[in-house]
Structures are given as C-alpha cells and as structure tokens.
Amino acid sequence: MLADHSTLRTPVRPPLPEDGPVLNVVDLFSGCGGLSLGLEQAATDAGCRLDITLAVDFEADATIVYTANFPDANAVTAAVESYFDGDLGAPATPTEQATAQAHPRTAILMGGPPCQGHSNLNNITRRRDPKNELYARMARAAEILHPAFVIIENVPSVRRDTDQVVQRTIEHLESLHYTVATGIVSLHALGVAQTRRRHILLASAASAAPAQTLLDQLLGNTVAAGRTLRWAIEDLADLADRAGYDRVPVANSTNVARMKYLLENDEYDLPPHLRPPCHQTAHSYKSMYGRLNWELPAQTITSGFGSIGQGRYMHPDQTRALTAHEAARIQGFPDYFDFTAVTGRGALATMIGNAVPPALMRELGALLLPAAAAFAEPAPAVSAAPLAVARERELVPA
C-alpha cells in the first residue's frame, strides 16, 4: 500500500475499479479531501468502489478542490451541525431524519473536526475554543447514520480539552454499542515525509472487527519510517516553470538575509542574535526561521509553510520557503491530486496545511475494508424514535 516515488509524482490518477462491492462513505469536516483520497487509494487496491454520499466542509475553497477531485461525490459547503443538529442521545430531529434517509447504508463515517482550538500553537483559545465541541458532532452523526466504522482525526492535544470532548464522545459511542479505541499515530511511520502525529479515535460496530485490534495493527506499521524530505520533493527543486502551484514565496529582505546566513554557514537553526527580539531570549520555538534538512523528515506542515517565520520551512538549498506543491507533496498528496481550481495563495496554504495526509486513511482503510464490505447491504430506515434504542436493531448488516 505504501506510496513510492512513481505514485507520489504521477500526474495521472489510477483507474478506479469498474465493479466490486460499493461502500457508502460520509466525510465530515472534509477539507480538500485527504481522508477521502486515502480511502480511495485503499479501496482501489482492494477492488472496492466508494460512493461518497456526503462530504461537508465549511470552507468553500476546500469544497471546490474536493469536488474537482471527487466529481461523483455529494460535496457541499455547509456547517456539519446543519446536518446533525440534535443533542447526543435525543430523538432524531426532522433535519437528521432527512439526512439519514438521504444517506443510507453508511459503511464508513470519517472526519477531522477543527483542530486549531486544541493545538499547542494556539495561545489564545487553546483547550477552550467553542469550535472544540464540533468533535462531538461526529458521535451524533454516528448516532444518526449507524455506520460500521467511525474514524475521527485530530491533534494529539485534543485529549486535554477542558470540557473532555474526547471522553464524552467515547462514552456516547460506547452507549451506542460501538467498541472504541484511541491512539497517537505517527504519520512518518505510515510513509509521510514529516514528523506529524495525530490522535485517532476508531469506533467499530459490534458486528465489525474490534476497533482495538485494528488500531493496534495501524500503530504497529513502521515499514516506511525512513521517508525523508529528499524522497518527497527533491525533483521539485529546480523547476523551470514557477507559476501557480509552484510559485515561490517572496520573503522580505531581513528573512532573505537570515536564509543566506544559514546556507553560507551550513546551519539549520538561526542563532539568537539574528532572530527577532522576542525570540532572542529563552523560548521553545527553535524551529522558527529554521532550514529544512534533505535527509530528515520535515516538521509538521501548517498553513504557515510559506514563511520561515512560521516554522522550519526554509528550503534546504535555496533562499526561500516551501511552495504549495512542495507542501502538498510533504503531506503525501500525489501530483494527480488537482489543487488548481483554487489559485489564491492564502486559500491554498490553509487547505494544504489543514489537510489530513492521505496515508492515514490509506493504511487504516486497508485494514477496515474487508470488514466494512459486509455492511454494503441496505440497512433499516431511521425512525424518529430515540436512536439509542434503534441502534441495537441496526448493528448487524442485512
């Protein structure tokens, strides 16, 4: 399943299976489609087809890119809570009844709720951001759609939310008779050329494979832990055409001088006297204004990858930060994934930095798909009765 150079660099999308089982998928907080792409890669290798019956994201630019890459998907720009607007454990609202009827037989429900409110980089609303509560919307969506599997992705620090949103989500999923497992996944171990770590919640219906067994298999996958920056982007260093997706960020004169110092002195960390005054004393931001190393994975890609003042985003050999194309490669998006529907530099940076690396769902999907295929048959319709009661009747596939 692991992507090699040819997979990452190919401009042509692999053909999808023409037959085989069809699995209905719902992707919430879908962004530009990192989870969907990874699951598609796994499904293609397994000879399965996906019907993405619903993909929802609040950002219009992300939905535009998602639609360009998954033209058959039902992708909408909307708030997830506009589809799942009821309280946990309450009877289905009229909106939720309509949602369930429009998107039946869901095999896999997945999503990456907003993580900024949980991130250690957020010094304003960390741990107490109102958006943190959106994490629990995934549990409500599971309550309405009754999928075989639920996958929720977020930053590791989500576990320290002041309102314990992860624990409440686990407890509610367990009340719906899911088995639930959580863990911290190294994306580098799954073949991504960066040091990104993510918190994964995996829930499986009682008649599906146990969640803990599947997650343990994912956590034990270290076959590609050696992926480096060179593996991901070396071929992009000297492109002749630097337009659009490959446009080079323009740095101010002070940052150009900092980058020249690092190259001329073969250094990777900027010395304190060349940093801004606020970074010249003791601090924990060593990677800021840092230079990337060809032989190591990149640091976690964020929406600030186009500025060396946002992290270790300086190119190893050139006085510039990363391009959108390079950042997408480091995230694990192959060249056939089309970002050209959106041209604004800020919009591209946001969606690439916020994206879930496809490798996560590619590897997890390979483990889930054999069990999820049993849930491709129609399931009973949702009623307005309290869903915790209806849940027990619908766990076993027809």
N, C-alpha and C positions, 0 to 999 in steps of 0.2 A: 504493500500500500504506500510505501514511502516515496515521496516525490524525488526524482533525480533532476539533473540539470536539464534534460530534454523536456521533462514535464513542466518545470518552472519557466522555461524560456520559450516554449512553443506558442506561436500565435494562433494556433488552430485548436478549437475546443474538441475534445474527443467525442466521437459519436455516442449518443445515448442508446441504450438497448431498445429494440423495436417491440419486444414482447417481454414476458416475465411478469411477476407479481407487481401490482401497483400499490404503493403505500401513500396514504394521505398524511400530509405534514402541515403543521401550523408553526410559523416562525414569528414570534412576537419580539418587539424591540429589534427588528431585523436588520437595521442599518443597511449597508450596501450589499450584504448577503454572505458574510464569511461562514456562518453556520450552514446556510443552505448549500453553498458551494462544496464545503467539506462533505456534507451528507450526500450530495450528488456524486462526488468522486467515489465515495464508498459504495453507493448504490450501483454505479456503472460497473465497478469491478465485480460486484456480486450478481450482476444481471438483473437488477431490480429497476423499476421506474418510480419516480416520485410525482405525486400530484400535490403541489403546494397550494392547498385550498385557501390559505390566508397567510399573508405576510404583512405585518403592521409596523410602521415606524412614524414618529412624529416629524422627522426631518424630510422635507420634500426632496431635497437634492439626493439624499440617500435612497429614497424610493425610486427616483428617476434612474439611478445607476442600477438598482436592484432589478427594475423592470427591463432595462436594456440587456441584462444578463440572464434573466429568467422570464422571457416573454410570455410563457404559458402560465405563469404564476398569477394568483389573485393578490397583487401587491397594492396596498393603499397607504396614503398618508393620513394618519389619524392618531389619536391617543389610544393606547391599548385599553384604558379604562372606559372608553366609549363602546367597546365590545363586551367588556366584562365589568359591569358596574355594580354588582351586588356585593354584599358583605360576605365574608367567609362563613360558610355553614347555613346561609339563608336560602330560602326558595329562589329558584331562578327568576330573574326579572324578565319582563317582556323582551327587552333587548337581548338578554342572554339566551332566552328560548329561541329567538330568531337566529342568533349566532350558531347555536348548536344544530339547528335544523339545516342551516346553510353549509355547515362544515362537519358532516357526519363521519364516522369510522376513522377518527384520527389515530394513526399509529404512533406518531412521534410529535410531541409538543416541545418546542425548544425556544430559548430566548436568552438574551443578555441585557437585563434591565440596566438603566443608567448607573454607572459606577462612580461618577465624579463625586457624589456625596459620601462615598466610602473611602475614596482614595487618600493615601497618606500625603499626596501632593496638594490636597485641598486644605488650606489653612483657614478657611472661612466657615464652611458649614459641615466640616468633616464629622461623621458619625451622627449628625442630627439634621441632615438635609431632608426637607419634606419629600423629595423625589425618592429617597431611600425606601419609602413604603411601597413603591411600584414593584419591588421584588416580590411581595406577597400576591400581586396580581397574577403571577404565574400559578400559584396554588388555586386561585379562584378559576382561572382558565382550565386547569386540570379538573376541577370540580364540575365544570360545565361540559367539557368535551370528552372526558373519560378516556384519555389516551393510554396506550400501552406503556409508553415511556415519557418521562418529563426530564428535560435537561435544562438547568439554569446555570449560567456562567457569570462570574463577576470577579472583582479583585479580591485577593486574599483577606484584606482588611474588612470585608463585608461582615466577617464574623464578629467584629467589635462594634457593630451598630448599637447605639444606646437603647433602641427600642426592641432589640433582639429579633429583627425581622427574619433572619435565617432560621432561628429556633422555632419561631411561630409558624413559619412556612413548613418546616419539617413536621411539626406536630399536627398541622392540619392535613398534610398529605398522608400521614400515618392514620389519621382518623378516617380517611377515605380508603384505607386498606392498601396503600402503597407501601412497599419496602423502600427505605430511603438510605442512601449513602452519600457522604460528602468527603472531599479531599482536596488537596492542593496539587495541581498538575503543573509540571514543568513543560512548557511548550518547546523548549530546546530539546528535550528528550524525545519529542514527537517529530522532530525534523525541521523546526523553525529556527532560523539563524539569529535568535535573540534570546535574552535571558528572562523572557516574560513568564510569569507564574500566575495561574488563575485558580480561583475557587470554583469547584464543580459540585453541584447538587444533582444527583441522579436518582430518580424515583421510578420504580417499576411496578406494574400491576401484579397482583398476587399470582396470576397465572403465567406471567412472563418470567424471564430469567432473573434471579436475585440481583438487586442493584449492587450490593457489596461485592459479589463475585465479579461482576462486570467492571466495576470501578477499580478493583484490585488488579485486574488484568491491564487496564489502561495505565495505572500508576507504575506497573512493572515494565512498561515499554520504554527502554532506553537505547534502542538499537541505533538511533540517529543522533545521539547526544553530541557528536563531534562536528555538527554543521557550523561553519564559520561565515563571517561576513564575505570573505572571498568567494565561497561557494554560491552565495546568493546574488552578488551584484558586480563581481569583477568585470564582467563583459559590458557593463554599462558605463565604465569609467571614461571612455574616450569616444562617445557617440558624436557623429558629425552633426546631426540634427538635434538641436536643443529646444525645440518648440513644445508647447503644451505640457503634456505629461512629464516630459524630460527637461522642462525649463529649470535652469539653475537658480536657486535663491540668491538674491543680491544682498550682501552684507554691508554694514556701514564701515567706515574707514578704521574705526577702533577695533572692530571684530576681525577685519582683514589683517590688521597688524598682529593681533593675537594668534591668528591661524598661521601666519608666516613665521612667527616665533616658534610655534610647535613643530613646524616642518623643518625649519633651519636647524633646530636643536634636537631633532628626533625625539621629542617629548610627546606624551599623551595627556598629561594633566597640566593645566596652566598654573604657573606659580602664583602665590597670593598677591605679589606686588603688581601683577598685570590684570588682576580681577577688579571688578567694581568695588568701591569702598565697603559696601555691605557684605561682600564675600571675602574680605581680606583678613578677618578675624576667624575665630573658631566657628565652624559650620559643618553641616553634613551634606553639602552639595558639591562634592568633589567632582562629579561628572559634568557639572556645568562648564561650558567652554572647553570641554574635552574633545580629544581627537579619537576617532574610532580606529580599531586595530584589525587589519585584514585577517589575522589568524585567530581571532576571538569572535564569539557572537556579539551582536550589537546589544546595547541596552534596550529596555522596553521602548518600543515605538509609541510616541504620543502624538497629539495634534501639533506639538511644537517642533517636529523633526526638521523643519526648515530654518531653524535658528539655533546657533551654537549656544546662545544664552538660555536655552530651554533644556539643555541636557548634552550628553556626549553624542552630538550629531554632526561633527565635522568629518568630512570625507578623509580617508586615510592618506591620500596623496595630493589632494587639491584644496585650495583656499576657498572652500565653500561648504555649506551644509548639504544635507541629502535632498535629492529631488523626490517628487511624488512617486515616480516609477521605482526608484530605489527603496523607498519606504514600503511600498506595496510588496515588492519582492521580499524584503526582510520579514514582512508579515506573512509571507507564504502565498501571496496571490500570483498565480501563473500569468504569463503575458496575454493569454487569451481572455482573461477577465477584463472587460471593457469599462474603463472609467471615463471615456471621452464624452459621454453625454453631459458631464458637468465640467466646466473649464475654469471656474473660479478657484484661485489658489487656496483661499481660506476654506471653501467647501470641500475641496479635495483633501486638505490636511485634516479636517475634522473627521470625515468619514473613514479615511485610511487609519488615522490614529485611534479611532474608536472601534474599529473593526475587530471581530474575533478571528484570529488566524484560522484558515480553513482546516489546517492539520488536526485541530482539536476534534472536530466532528468527523473528519475523515477516518481517524483512528477509532474514535468511540463508535461511530456508525458501523464500522466493520464488525464490532462486537455485538451491536444491538440488532442489526438487520436480520440475522437468522431467526431470532425470537419475535421480532416485530412483524415478520411476514405472516405469522399466524393470525394477526389482527387485521388483515386486509379485507375480511368479510364484513358485511353490513352489521351494525350494532343497533340495538333498540333505540327508538326515538326518545329524546329527553322530554319529560313532563315538567309541569310546574311544581311537582311535589318536592319536599325537602330532598336535596340532592344526596345527602349522606345516606339516605335510605335507598334511593335509586342506584347509588354507586355499587352496592353489593350485588345487584342484579346484572350489572353490565361489565364486570371484570372479566368474565370468561368469554372469549370470542365465539361467535356463532359457528 
